[in-house]
Amino acid sequence: MTAPESSLRSPWRWWVCLLLMLATIINYMDRLALNQLALRIKIYFDLSHQQYSFLESAFSLAFALGAVMTGILVDRISVRWVYPIMVLGWSLAGVLTGFAVHFWMLLACRFALGLFEAGNWPCGIRTTRAVLPPEERSLGNSIFQSGTALGAVITPLTVLALLRSADPQEGFRHAVIAVTGGTYAAVSQAPADAWKYPFRVIGSLGVVWIVLWFVTVPRRWLHTPQRTQLPTAPPPPPFRLILADRRFWVLLVLVVAINVAWHGYRAWLPLYLQEQRNYSEVGMSQLTTAYYLVADIGAWTLGGLTLVLCRWGMPVSQARIVALGLASIATLATLLIPWLPEGTPLLVGLLLVAFGAMGAFPTYFALSQDLSLQHQGKVSGFLGASAHVSLALIYPLEGWIIAWTDSYESVLAVIGLAPALAWLIVWWYWPREQRS
């Protein structure tokens, strides 16, 4: 039995998927700490909406560069080494964010964070392809990708706990907020540098993951395809042939669309709830916790749905497109957000958005894994880079619209259309022989 075959049959392959999920949890905790602390950071550095959008743009541009860089590396060097280097890099960037003393240092840390965090997805997709057979990859990708939502679920409550550790009066301050309804004024009275402590603690978690990776994942499973080919096997097709494949361009549209919806809400939702809907910091944290918890359920449910439909006899690609369609329908709830009152109606609307926005990712990953074995890292890297270059251009536009309209709602309403439009393109242009 070859090394790849042994990994495909071993129950230990699901531990590897859980380890990928843990890396993604840490990745998202480092990323979302800024969003959960956005109001405090805006006050500390006296940032405008446009300046805050520049932090997101810097992250996205670096993420695009890092996705391409890691995609190329992981096709040439074993993911066993590339992955922990990426985790170490983003962990250091997260810790250093907690020592930022001016806007430009914060911007540089955000750029470094994006550069290394991008490696999580080419490395993770390469790993799931190595250890799982095709029919299990959507579920494996769901486990891997669900770390984004789990990390996001954990982050709000973790940040609140760490703020209370850094500031003994934090609990009393939140009690005052609950009684008075104050948000901005109460937060502005907190110790100026209390927001730094969560970055320092969360950024240190990557070291634990690196130890687990080297201790528990067998080296033989994480082969590099070029090194394991038989001498008589033909050379792999050049990457330019991937660019000539219609599926690549369909996936490009899809990945941009689902990232616009998911990351738009990641970036702006905490500020929207606090500054426009007048939620307290605790109330915002509780709602975003529920939002990301349901997002995680969406990733698991729609990824698992693909496996169930395949077991019932539906072709793999057709099952994936059905799951993607359900995710896209759910994201259309963004159109209702401006008109929903606070409380249960707004909560239900946001939970529908969360379910669909995250639920689309496992299907996208699975579709991208069908393009090429030898060039999987470059495919993931270039598609991810394209999505984040698009985000880098869109964030300043969103910041300008928010400043011009003095409202977050037009931005949050429109971005939910993107996945639905992309699904129509996938349904229409995905090659017929891949659908039936």
GUMI-270765 format. One record per residue: residue in three letters; x, y, z of N, C-alpha, C in turn. Coordinates in pm, whole numbers, padded with zeros to 5 digits, always signed. Example, Ala and Ser with C-alpha at 12.3 -4.5 7.8 and 13.67 -1.06 7.14 Angstrom:
% residues 2
ALA+01319-00569+00780+01230-00450+00780+01320-00330+00780SER+01285-00225+00708+01367-00106+00714+01290+00003+00787
% end
This chain:
% residues 436
MET+00085-00120+00000+00000+00000+00000+00088+00124+00000THR+00064+00218-00091+00145+00340-00099+00106+00435+00012ALA+00191+00537+00034+00162+00634+00139+00030+00705+00116PRO+00001+00756-00006-00127+00820-00027-00244+00727-00001GLU-00232+00599-00044-00342+00505-00023-00365+00480+00125SER-00257+00470+00203-00272+00445+00346-00340+00562+00415SER-00312+00685+00371-00377+00800+00433-00525+00804+00398LEU-00562+00762+00274-00701+00765+00233-00786+00666+00312ARG-00725+00559+00363-00799+00455+00433-00791+00468+00585SER-00702+00546+00635-00682+00554+00779-00783+00648+00845PRO-00845+00606+00957-00933+00698+01030-00859+00823+01078TRP-00726+00813+01088-00645+00926+01135-00656+01046+01041ARG-00705+01022+00919-00718+01132+00822-00814+01240+00875TRP-00912+01198+00957-01006+01296+01011-00941+01380+01121TRP-00843+01323+01190-00766+01405+01285-00691+01515+01210VAL-00636+01482+01094-00567+01583+01014-00664+01695+00978CYS-00787+01659+00940-00887+01761+00908-00917+01848+01029LEU-00925+01786+01147-00948+01864+01269-00831+01956+01300LEU-00710+01911+01270-00593+01995+01291-00594+02114+01196LEU-00639+02092+01072-00656+02203+00979-00761+02301+01031MET-00868+02247+01088-00970+02333+01147-00912+02417+01260LEU-00826+02358+01343-00764+02431+01453-00676+02544+01401ALA-00599+02517+01295-00517+02622+01235-00605+02736+01186THR-00720+02703+01127-00809+02805+01075-00876+02882+01188ILE-00905+02815+01299-00957+02885+01417-00858+02991+01464ILE-00733+02952+01479-00630+03047+01525-00613+03158+01423ASN-00613+03123+01295-00602+03220+01187-00710+03326+01200TYR-00834+03282+01220-00945+03378+01226-00949+03455+01356MET-00902+03395+01464-00895+03471+01588-00798+03587+01575ASP-00683+03562+01513-00587+03670+01489-00647+03777+01400ARG-00725+03735+01300-00781+03830+01205-00895+03911+01265LEU-00987+03844+01335-01108+03909+01382-01089+03992+01507ALA-00977+03975+01574-00953+04057+01693-00964+04205+01658LEU-00914+04245+01542-00922+04385+01502-01067+04428+01482ASN-01148+04344+01417-01288+04380+01392-01367+04392+01521GLN-01344+04301+01615-01415+04306+01742-01373+04427+01826LEU-01252+04473+01805-01200+04589+01879-01200+04715+01795ALA-01274+04713+01684-01266+04821+01586-01300+04957+01646LEU-01406+04964+01726-01445+05093+01782-01337+05147+01876ARG-01281+05063+01960-01172+05106+02049-01050+05153+01968ILE-01019+05079+01862-00903+05115+01780-00928+05245+01704LYS-01049+05264+01654-01082+05390+01587-01066+05508+01682ILE-01108+05489+01806-01094+05596+01905-00947+05619+01940TYR-00872+05512+01960-00731+05521+02000-00648+05594+01895PHE-00668+05558+01767-00589+05618+01660-00663+05732+01589ASP-00785+05764+01634-00867+05869+01572-00883+05843+01422LEU-00936+05726+01388-00946+05683+01249-01081+05721+01190SER-01080+05757+01062-01203+05776+00986-01247+05642+00927HIS-01366+05641+00865-01410+05519+00796-01312+05480+00685GLN-01260+05580+00614-01166+05552+00506-01037+05492+00558GLN-00984+05547+00668-00861+05491+00724-00882+05348+00772TYR-00996+05322+00833-01025+05186+00875-01032+05093+00754SER-01091+05142+00645-01098+05059+00523-00959+05032+00468PHE-00864+05125+00489-00726+05103+00442-00661+04987+00517LEU-00695+04970+00645-00643+04854+00720-00691+04724+00656GLU-00817+04720+00616-00870+04601+00550-00809+04583+00412SER-00787+04694+00340-00726+04685+00207-00583+04634+00214ALA-00506+04685+00312-00368+04639+00328-00365+04490+00357PHE-00454+04445+00443-00462+04302+00473-00493+04222+00346SER-00589+04270+00267-00631+04196+00148-00523+04193+00041LEU-00454+04305+00020-00345+04306-00078-00234+04210-00037ALA-00199+04212+00091-00097+04119+00140-00145+03976+00130PHE-00273+03955+00156-00331+03821+00146-00320+03769+00003ALA-00346+03857-00093-00335+03817-00234-00192+03776-00268LEU-00096+03857-00225+00045+03824-00249+00083+03694-00180GLY+00039+03679-00056+00071+03558+00019+00007+03434-00040ALA-00113+03448-00096-00180+03332-00156-00102+03281-00277VAL-00056+03373-00362+00023+03332-00479+00156+03273-00436MET+00223+03341-00343+00353+03295-00295+00343+03154-00235THR+00244+03134-00149+00230+03004-00085+00185+02898-00184GLY+00098+02937-00278+00054+02842-00378+00169+02785-00459ILE+00264+02871-00494+00382+02825-00568+00471+02739-00479LEU+00491+02784-00355+00579+02709-00263+00526+02570-00234VAL+00395+02560-00212+00340+02433-00166+00335+02329-00278ASP+00348+02374-00404+00361+02280-00515+00504+02232-00534ARG+00600+02299-00468+00741+02265-00485+00804+02208-00357ILE+00756+02254-00243+00811+02215-00113+00701+02147-00033SER+00736+02048+00044+00636+01974+00122+00556+02067+00212VAL+00425+02045+00212+00337+02124+00297+00370+02104+00445ARG+00438+01997+00476+00480+01972+00615+00564+02087+00668TRP+00642+02152+00582+00728+02262+00624+00667+02398+00595VAL+00599+02410+00483+00542+02541+00446+00434+02583+00545TYR+00348+02490+00583+00235+02524+00670+00280+02584+00804PRO+00368+02519+00880+00408+02577+01009+00482+02710+00996ILE+00553+02730+00885+00619+02860+00864+00514+02970+00851MET+00407+02941+00778+00299+03039+00763+00233+03069+00898VAL+00208+02965+00976+00145+02984+01107+00233+03068+01198LEU+00363+03041+01197+00456+03118+01279+00456+03264+01236GLY+00454+03289+01105+00456+03426+01054+00334+03505+01096TRP+00213+03446+01081+00095+03525+01117+00082+03539+01269SER+00135+03444+01344+00130+03456+01490+00217+03573+01538LEU+00336+03587+01480+00422+03700+01515+00357+03833+01478ALA+00293+03838+01361+00226+03961+01320+00114+03996+01417GLY+00041+03895+01464-00066+03921+01560-00013+03975+01691VAL+00095+03916+01741+00154+03964+01867+00203+04108+01852LEU+00270+04138+01742+00324+04273+01722+00215+04377+01708THR+00096+04337+01661-00016+04432+01655-00046+04487+01794GLY-00027+04403+01895-00051+04447+02032+00052+04544+02085PHE+00152+04578+02005+00253+04676+02044+00252+04799+01953ALA+00152+04809+01865+00145+04922+01771+00120+05052+01847VAL+00195+05157+01809+00183+05286+01877+00133+05396+01783HIS+00126+05368+01654+00070+05465+01560+00006+05391+01443PHE-00067+05465+01361-00146+05404+01254-00059+05327+01156TRP+00058+05380+01121+00141+05315+01020+00199+05182+01069MET+00228+05174+01198+00273+05047+01253+00159+04945+01253LEU+00040+04992+01287-00077+04905+01281-00101+04856+01139LEU-00085+04946+01042-00104+04910+00902+00000+04806+00858ALA+00125+04823+00901+00231+04728+00865+00204+04590+00926CYS+00158+04587+01050+00125+04459+01114+00010+04391+01043ARG-00086+04471+01000-00201+04414+00929-00157+04356+00794PHE-00063+04424+00728-00010+04373+00601+00062+04240+00623ALA+00146+04235+00727+00220+04111+00755+00125+03998+00792LEU+00020+04031+00866-00078+03929+00903-00142+03868+00779GLY-00182+03953+00685-00244+03903+00562-00148+03821+00479LEU-00021+03862+00473+00079+03791+00393+00092+03646+00437PHE+00096+03623+00568+00116+03487+00617-00015+03410+00635GLU-00122+03480+00673-00249+03408+00691-00299+03348+00560ALA-00263+03408+00449-00307+03356+00319-00261+03213+00297GLY-00149+03176+00357-00096+03042+00337-00182+02932+00394ASN-00274+02966+00483-00358+02863+00544-00440+02787+00441TRP-00487+02856+00336-00578+02790+00242-00507+02707+00135PRO-00404+02756+00069-00330+02664-00020-00275+02542+00055CYS-00224+02564+00175-00170+02452+00253-00280+02356+00297GLY-00391+02411+00343-00500+02326+00388-00563+02247+00276ILE-00583+02311+00160-00643+02241+00047-00549+02134-00006ARG-00421+02165-00010-00322+02064-00050-00328+01944+00046THR-00344+01970+00174-00346+01862+00272-00471+01776+00260THR-00589+01839+00247-00711+01758+00234-00708+01675+00106ARG-00649+01730+00002-00640+01651-00122-00549+01530-00101ALA-00445+01546-00021-00350+01437+00001-00409+01325+00086VAL-00497+01358+00180-00541+01257+00277-00683+01207+00256LEU-00762+01269+00164-00901+01230+00146-00930+01190+00002PRO-01018+01091-00020-01064+01059-00155-01163+01165-00203PRO-01192+01174-00335-01276+01281-00389-01412+01295-00323GLU-01480+01183-00294-01616+01192-00240-01618+01244-00097GLU-01505+01245-00027-01499+01293+00110-01444+01435+00120ARG-01403+01493+00009-01333+01621+00017-01425+01737+00054SER-01551+01735+00009-01641+01843+00050-01660+01842+00201LEU-01678+01723+00259-01692+01715+00405-01561+01753+00473GLY-01448+01704+00420-01319+01741+00478-01295+01890+00470ASN-01332+01951+00357-01319+02095+00343-01414+02169+00437SER-01531+02109+00463-01624+02170+00558-01562+02175+00697ILE-01499+02065+00736-01432+02062+00867-01321+02166+00872PHE-01239+02169+00769-01129+02265+00758-01181+02408+00760GLN-01279+02439+00673-01329+02575+00659-01413+02618+00778SER-01474+02522+00849-01556+02559+00964-01473+02624+01073GLY-01342+02609+01067-01256+02678+01162-01268+02829+01154THR-01304+02881+01036-01324+03026+01025-01438+03070+01114ALA-01549+02995+01108-01663+03032+01190-01639+03002+01338LEU-01576+02888+01368-01546+02857+01508-01452+02960+01568GLY-01350+02999+01490-01260+03103+01538-01334+03233+01562ALA-01427+03262+01472-01506+03384+01488-01601+03374+01607VAL-01655+03255+01633-01742+03235+01749-01663+03256+01878ILE-01544+03202+01881-01462+03209+02002-01408+03350+02026THR-01377+03422+01919-01307+03550+01932-01382+03654+02014PRO-01512+03682+01988-01578+03788+02066-01573+03765+02216LEU-01604+03643+02259-01604+03614+02402-01462+03612+02459THR-01367+03564+02379-01227+03564+02422-01176+03707+02439VAL-01208+03792+02343-01166+03932+02351-01224+03999+02475LEU-01353+03976+02501-01414+04035+02621-01345+03987+02748ALA-01315+03858+02755-01247+03804+02873-01108+03865+02890LEU-01037+03880+02779-00902+03936+02786-00906+04085+02819LEU-01008+04156+02772-01023+04297+02810-01044+04310+02960ARG-01121+04219+03016-01145+04224+03160-01018+04190+03238SER-00934+04105+03181-00805+04076+03246-00714+04198+03243ALA-00719+04272+03132-00633+04389+03118-00686+04509+03196ASP-00819+04513+03218-00882+04627+03284-00978+04575+03391PRO-00943+04579+03518-01030+04527+03624-01167+04594+03629GLN-01180+04716+03575-01307+04787+03578-01396+04756+03458GLU-01351+04665+03372-01425+04638+03249-01566+04586+03279GLY-01579+04495+03374-01711+04442+03406-01805+04550+03456PHE-01756+04639+03543-01838+04749+03592-01880+04842+03479ARG-01787+04868+03387-01816+04957+03275-01928+04900+03188HIS-01925+04769+03164-02030+04709+03082-02164+04710+03155ALA-02162+04701+03287-02287+04712+03363-02347+04851+03347VAL-02262+04953+03347-02308+05090+03325-02367+05105+03185ILE-02301+05044+03086-02351+05050+02949-02490+04988+02941ALA-02509+04874+03009-02638+04805+03004-02749+04891+03062VAL-02717+04971+03165-02818+05055+03230-02843+05181+03150THR-02737+05245+03103-02750+05375+03038-02774+05367+02889GLY-02741+05251+02829-02754+05241+02684-02640+05305+02609GLY-02538+05353+02680-02425+05417+02614-02337+05317+02543THR-02278+05359+02435-02187+05271+02360-02056+05343+02337TYR-02056+05445+02252-01934+05513+02214-01869+05579+02335ALA-01948+05653+02413-01891+05726+02527-01831+05630+02629ALA-01901+05522+02655-01851+05427+02754-01722+05360+02709VAL-01716+05322+02583-01594+05261+02531-01479+05360+02533SER-01508+05486+02501-01402+05586+02495-01343+05614+02632GLN-01413+05577+02741-01361+05599+02875-01277+05482+02925ALA-01268+05375+02847-01185+05261+02886-01038+05299+02876PRO-00949+05228+02948-00805+05254+02934-00763+05250+02787ALA-00684+05347+02746-00656+05366+02604-00592+05245+02539ASP-00506+05176+02612-00431+05066+02551-00482+04928+02591ALA-00602+04918+02648-00655+04788+02689-00675+04696+02569TRP-00699+04753+02451-00724+04672+02332-00601+04593+02288LYS-00482+04630+02333-00359+04565+02287-00341+04425+02346TYR-00390+04405+02467-00365+04278+02536-00423+04158+02461PRO-00546+04163+02409-00598+04047+02335-00511+04007+02216PHE-00454+04103+02146-00367+04070+02032-00245+03991+02078ARG-00188+04030+02190-00066+03963+02237-00094+03818+02278VAL-00207+03796+02342-00240+03661+02389-00282+03572+02272ILE-00374+03621+02191-00425+03540+02079-00312+03508+01981GLY-00223+03604+01959-00114+03582+01865-00017+03473+01908SER-00018+03440+02036+00075+03339+02088+00026+03195+02069LEU-00099+03178+02026-00158+03043+02019-00099+02958+01906GLY-00042+03022+01804+00010+02947+01691+00120+02850+01727VAL+00195+02880+01832+00305+02792+01872+00252+02654+01911VAL+00137+02651+01977+00077+02523+02018+00044+02439+01896TRP-00012+02503+01794-00049+02430+01673+00075+02373+01603ILE+00180+02450+01595+00302+02403+01528+00354+02275+01593VAL+00351+02270+01725+00396+02149+01796+00306+02030+01761LEU+00174+02050+01762+00081+01942+01728+00102+01892+01586TRP+00127+01983+01495+00147+01947+01354+00265+01852+01337PHE+00378+01888+01394+00497+01805+01377+00488+01672+01453VAL+00416+01672+01565+00411+01552+01648+00309+01450+01596THR+00197+01496+01539+00086+01404+01511+00060+01373+01365VAL+00116+01448+01271+00087+01423+01129+00203+01346+01066PRO+00177+01225+01013+00286+01147+00951+00346+01217+00830ARG+00476+01220+00824+00547+01285+00714+00509+01222+00579ARG+00490+01090+00577+00469+01020+00450+00337+01059+00382TRP+00241+01110+00460+00113+01147+00400+00123+01274+00317LEU+00215+01361+00353+00219+01495+00294+00321+01500+00182HIS+00307+01409+00088+00400+01400-00024+00377+01517-00118THR+00480+01550-00197+00469+01646-00306+00455+01568-00435PRO+00346+01588-00515+00320+01503-00629+00436+01488-00725GLN+00510+01595-00751+00618+01588-00849+00726+01490-00805ARG+00743+01471-00675+00850+01386-00625+00810+01238-00621THR+00681+01209-00639+00636+01071-00624+00591+01011-00756GLN+00610+01081-00867+00570+01027-00995+00662+00913-01036LEU+00605+00815-01106+00686+00706-01160+00775+00759-01272PRO+00893+00700-01292+00982+00748-01397+00918+00745-01535THR+00825+00651-01558+00763+00639-01690+00640+00727-01706ALA+00599+00795-01598+00479+00877-01606+00506+01001-01690PRO+00406+01049-01766+00425+01170-01845+00439+01291-01753PRO+00508+01395-01798+00522+01515-01716+00386+01582-01696PRO+00369+01654-01585+00241+01720-01562+00217+01828-01666PRO+00091+01856-01700+00061+01960-01797+00103+02096-01743PRO+00144+02189-01829+00184+02321-01782+00066+02397-01722PHE+00098+02489-01631-00007+02564-01562-00090+02648-01658ARG-00031+02690-01770-00106+02773-01864-00229+02701-01919LEU-00226+02567-01920-00343+02493-01965-00459+02506-01866ILE-00426+02525-01739-00530+02550-01639-00601+02681-01670LEU-00523+02781-01712-00582+02912-01744-00671+02905-01867ALA-00651+02804-01950-00735+02787-02068-00862+02707-02037ASP-00873+02657-01916-00988+02578-01874-01100+02672-01829ARG-01217+02658-01889-01330+02744-01857-01365+02738-01708ARG-01345+02624-01647-01380+02610-01506-01299+02705-01417PHE-01174+02733-01456-01091+02824-01377-01156+02961-01369TRP-01207+03011-01479-01265+03146-01482-01401+03150-01414VAL-01475+03040-01422-01600+03031-01347-01571+03036-01197LEU-01469+02962-01154-01430+02963-01014-01378+03100-00970LEU-01314+03172-01061-01266+03306-01028-01384+03397-00992VAL-01490+03393-01073-01609+03471-01042-01669+03429-00908LEU-01675+03298-00887-01735+03246-00764-01657+03288-00641VAL-01525+03275-00644-01446+03304-00524-01449+03453-00490VAL-01452+03539-00592-01464+03682-00564-01599+03710-00498ALA-01705+03651-00552-01839+03679-00502-01858+03635-00357ILE-01817+03513-00326-01841+03465-00190-01753+03536-00088ASN-01635+03580-00130-01549+03656-00039-01602+03797-00016VAL-01660+03858-00118-01718+03991-00102-01827+03988+00005ALA-01912+03885+00000-02020+03875+00098-01967+03843+00237TRP-01884+03741+00248-01836+03698+00379-01751+03805+00446HIS-01653+03857+00375-01560+03951+00437-01620+04090+00452GLY-01719+04124+00371-01788+04250+00392-01855+04254+00529TYR-01921+04147+00565-01985+04141+00697-01882+04127+00808ARG-01774+04053+00783-01668+04043+00884-01612+04180+00919ALA-01589+04263+00818-01525+04392+00839-01617+04496+00903TRP-01743+04500+00859-01829+04611+00894-01937+04580+00998LEU-01970+04452+01018-02081+04420+01107-02063+04470+01250PRO-01946+04451+01316-01934+04503+01453-01954+04654+01462LEU-01897+04729+01368-01915+04874+01370-02060+04912+01340TYR-02124+04841+01249-02265+04867+01217-02352+04849+01340LEU-02330+04741+01412-02412+04714+01530-02389+04817+01640GLN-02265+04861+01658-02235+04955+01766-02267+05099+01728GLU-02229+05140+01608-02241+05281+01572-02378+05316+01512GLN-02443+05222+01445-02571+05255+01382-02689+05191+01453ARG-02673+05071+01503-02783+05004+01573-02775+05021+01725ASN-02671+05091+01773-02656+05126+01915-02648+05004+02008TYR-02586+04898+01961-02560+04784+02048-02441+04816+02138SER-02446+04767+02261-02330+04779+02349-02221+04685+02300GLU-02101+04699+02356-01992+04610+02317-02025+04465+02352VAL-02088+04444+02465-02128+04308+02503-02238+04257+02410GLY-02338+04342+02382-02446+04301+02292-02395+04269+02154MET-02303+04353+02104-02243+04326+01973-02168+04194+01974SER-02093+04168+02081-02016+04045+02089-02107+03923+02094GLN-02218+03934+02165-02312+03822+02172-02376+03795+02037LEU-02415+03901+01966-02479+03880+01836-02379+03825+01735THR-02258+03878+01733-02160+03826+01637-02120+03683+01671THR-02123+03648+01800-02098+03508+01837-02204+03417+01775ALA-02331+03455+01787-02438+03377+01725-02424+03374+01574TYR-02387+03487+01516-02369+03497+01371-02266+03395+01322TYR-02151+03392+01387-02045+03302+01342-02073+03156+01378LEU-02149+03134+01483-02187+02996+01517-02276+02937+01407VAL-02373+03016+01361-02461+02968+01253-02383+02957+01122ALA-02285+03044+01102-02200+03031+00984-02128+02896+00985ASP-02082+02855+01101-02017+02725+01113-02115+02612+01081ILE-02237+02625+01130-02340+02525+01099-02365+02520+00949GLY-02363+02636+00883-02381+02639+00739-02272+02564+00665ALA-02147+02581+00709-02035+02511+00644-02048+02361+00659TRP-02080+02316+00779-02094+02172+00803-02216+02115+00731THR-02328+02187+00737-02452+02136+00679-02443+02122+00528LEU-02397+02228+00461-02395+02224+00315-02281+02138+00263GLY-02171+02131+00337-02065+02037+00298-02111+01893+00315GLY-02178+01865+00428-02231+01731+00450-02343+01695+00354LEU-02422+01796+00312-02530+01771+00216-02476+01714+00086THR-02362+01764+00043-02301+01711-00080-02273+01562-00067LEU-02218+01522+00046-02188+01380+00067-02317+01298+00069VAL-02422+01349+00135-02549+01277+00141-02609+01261+00002LEU-02610+01368-00077-02666+01361-00212-02588+01262-00299CYS-02457+01259-00281-02376+01162-00356-02410+01019-00315ARG-02431+00998-00185-02467+00864-00138-02604+00821-00193TRP-02689+00918-00222-02820+00889-00279-02815+00870-00431GLY-02698+00887-00489-02683+00861-00631-02666+00982-00719MET-02667+01102-00663-02649+01222-00745-02502+01238-00782PRO-02471+01275-00908-02331+01299-00945-02266+01403-00854VAL-02136+01389-00831-02066+01473-00734-02079+01621-00768SER-02050+01659-00893-02052+01801-00929-02193+01858-00920GLN-02293+01779-00957-02431+01827-00947-02470+01850-00802ALA-02429+01760-00713-02458+01777-00571-02392+01903-00517ARG-02272+01930-00561-02203+02051-00516-02277+02176-00560ILE-02327+02177-00683-02395+02295-00734-02529+02316-00663VAL-02597+02208-00626-02720+02220-00547-02690+02285-00412ALA-02585+02238-00344-02548+02296-00215-02511+02443-00229LEU-02440+02476-00335-02402+02616-00358-02525+02702-00382GLY-02624+02649-00453-02747+02724-00476-02820+02755-00347LEU-02827+02660-00255-02892+02684-00127-02818+02792-00047ALA-02686+02788-00051-02608+02892+00018-02637+03030-00041SER-02646+03038-00172-02668+03166-00239-02806+03224-00206ILE-02906+03137-00197-03040+03184-00161-03040+03244-00021ALA-02970+03180+00071-02966+03230+00208-02901+03368+00217THR-02798+03394+00136-02730+03524+00145-02818+03638+00094LEU-02923+03608+00020-03012+03714-00027-03085+03783+00088ALA-03078+03726+00207-03137+03791+00324-03072+03926+00353THR-02955+03953+00296-02892+04084+00317-02981+04198+00269LEU-03065+04171+00169-03153+04275+00115-03254+04323+00219LEU-03281+04241+00320-03379+04276+00423-03319+04349+00541ILE-03187+04342+00557-03122+04392+00679-03158+04537+00711PRO-03158+04632+00615-03188+04771+00651-03327+04791+00710TRP-03421+04702+00680-03559+04722+00723-03597+04637+00844LEU-03506+04559+00894-03538+04473+01008-03510+04546+01139PRO-03606+04546+01232-03584+04612+01361-03488+04531+01449GLU-03431+04600+01549-03342+04532+01642-03417+04420+01714GLY-03341+04324+01760-03402+04212+01829-03410+04089+01740THR-03514+04011+01757-03526+03883+01686-03527+03898+01534PRO-03601+03994+01476-03601+04004+01329-03461+04027+01271LEU-03386+04121+01329-03251+04147+01280-03162+04025+01302LEU-03176+03960+01416-03095+03842+01445-03121+03732+01342VAL-03248+03704+01312-03281+03599+01215-03225+03632+01078GLY-03239+03758+01036-03185+03798+00906-03035+03779+00898LEU-02964+03820+01002-02819+03806+01002-02777+03658+01007LEU-02853+03576+01077-02818+03434+01084-02837+03365+00949LEU-02937+03406+00872-02953+03352+00736-02833+03389+00650VAL-02791+03515+00661-02673+03560+00585-02551+03478+00623ALA-02532+03458+00752-02416+03381+00800-02418+03239+00747PHE-02534+03174+00752-02547+03035+00707-02505+03022+00561GLY-02553+03112+00477-02522+03103+00335-02383+03149+00299ALA-02337+03258+00362-02208+03315+00325-02094+03217+00353MET-02097+03150+00467-01993+03052+00497-02021+02918+00429GLY-02147+02885+00412-02183+02756+00353-02138+02739+00210ALA-02108+02849+00141-02064+02840+00002-01918+02795-00011PHE-01838+02816+00091-01694+02792+00078-01655+02646+00058PRO-01712+02550+00133-01671+02411+00109-01693+02365-00035THR-01805+02408-00096-01831+02370-00234-01730+02433-00328TYR-01697+02559-00305-01595+02624-00388-01462+02549-00378PHE-01420+02514-00257-01294+02442-00241-01296+02309-00315ALA-01408+02237-00302-01418+02107-00367-01413+02120-00520LEU-01481+02220-00575-01476+02241-00720-01335+02275-00766SER-01264+02356-00686-01129+02395-00725-01033+02277-00722GLN-01061+02178-00640-00973+02061-00629-00984+01969-00750ASP-01083+01991-00836-01099+01908-00955-01011+01953-01072LEU-00950+02072-01060-00879+02126-01176-00745+02058-01201SER-00664+02040-01097-00530+01986-01118-00472+01934-00987LEU-00408+01817-00994-00335+01766-00878-00200+01835-00865GLN-00125+01838-00975+00011+01892-00970+00014+02042-00941HIS-00090+02114-00984-00091+02259-00970-00195+02306-00868GLN-00234+02217-00775-00339+02253-00680-00302+02378-00599GLY-00178+02386-00554-00137+02503-00476-00147+02631-00554LYS-00103+02629-00680-00109+02750-00762-00253+02788-00795VAL-00337+02687-00821-00478+02715-00848-00541+02785-00727SER-00524+02727-00608-00579+02787-00486-00520+02925-00461GLY-00389+02937-00484-00322+03064-00459-00369+03174-00551PHE-00376+03147-00680-00415+03250-00775-00563+03287-00760LEU-00648+03189-00734-00789+03222-00713-00806+03304-00585GLY-00739+03263-00478-00746+03339-00354-00690+03479-00369ALA-00581+03491-00444-00521+03623-00467-00617+03713-00542SER-00682+03659-00642-00777+03739-00721-00891+03790-00633ALA-00939+03704-00545-01047+03746-00456-01003+03859-00366HIS-00881+03851-00313-00838+03951-00216-00788+04080-00282VAL-00740+04073-00405-00714+04197-00478-00846+04271-00500SER-00950+04196-00534-01082+04257-00550-01129+04321-00420LEU-01111+04250-00309-01150+04306-00180-01072+04433-00147ALA-00942+04433-00179-00859+04550-00151-00910+04673-00224LEU-00966+04654-00343-01022+04765-00419-01162+04802-00369ILE-01235+04704-00321-01374+04727-00280-01383+04793-00143TYR-01295+04758-00049-01304+04813+00087-01302+04967+00089PRO-01207+05034+00020-01210+05181+00022-01339+05238-00038LEU-01391+05170-00141-01519+05214-00198-01630+05201-00095GLU-01631+05090-00023-01731+05072+00082-01715+05178+00191GLY-01589+05206+00229-01566+05309+00330-01615+05445+00285TRP-01593+05476+00156-01640+05604+00102-01792+05610+00102ILE-01858+05503+00062-02005+05500+00060-02060+05516+00201ILE-01999+05449+00297-02045+05459+00436-02029+05602+00487ALA-01915+05665+00456-01892+05803+00500-01988+05899+00429TRP-02011+05877+00299-02095+05967+00220-02242+05957+00261THR-02289+05836+00286-02430+05816+00323-02452+05821+00474ASP-02342+05820+00550-02349+05814+00696-02431+05692+00740SER-02413+05582+00668-02488+05460+00697-02412+05340+00642TYR-02419+05230+00716-02358+05105+00671-02455+05021+00587GLU-02582+05056+00587-02685+04963+00541-02685+04940+00391SER-02654+05042+00312-02653+05021+00167-02545+04921+00128VAL-02430+04930+00193-02320+04836+00164-02359+04695+00207LEU-02410+04681+00329-02443+04549+00381-02559+04484+00307ALA-02647+04564+00249-02760+04508+00174-02717+04454+00039VAL-02633+04528-00032-02602+04494-00171-02505+04376-00183ILE-02410+04363-00091-02306+04262-00110-02360+04119-00106GLY-02479+04100-00051-02537+03966-00050-02584+03917-00185LEU-02595+04008-00282-02635+03968-00417-02525+03891-00489ALA-02400+03916-00451-02287+03861-00527-02288+03708-00534PRO-02307+03634-00423-02307+03488-00436-02418+03434-00525ALA-02535+03496-00521-02645+03449-00605-02614+03468-00753LEU-02557+03582-00788-02519+03605-00928-02410+03508-00970ALA-02315+03482-00882-02208+03388-00915-02262+03247-00932TRP-02359+03208-00849-02416+03074-00863-02482+03057-01000LEU-02549+03160-01049-02610+03151-01183-02503+03127-01289ILE-02389+03191-01274-02279+03172-01370-02224+03030-01360VAL-02208+02980-01237-02161+02842-01219-02259+02745-01283TRP-02387+02764-01256-02489+02673-01310-02491+02676-01463TRP-02471+02791-01520-02483+02803-01665-02356+02762-01738TYR-02240+02796-01683-02115+02779-01757-02030+02660-01713TRP-02062+02599-01598-01982+02482-01559-02003+02372-01664PRO-01896+02313-01716-01910+02219-01828-02012+02109-01799ARG-02093+02080-01900-02203+01984-01884-02153+01846-01842GLU-02039+01806-01896-01990+01673-01862-01947+01665-01716GLN-01927+01782-01653-01893+01782-01511-02018+01783-01424ARG-02136+01805-01483-02259+01816-01406-02344+01691-01414SER-02317+01602-01505-02403+01485-01520-02324+01369-01575
% end
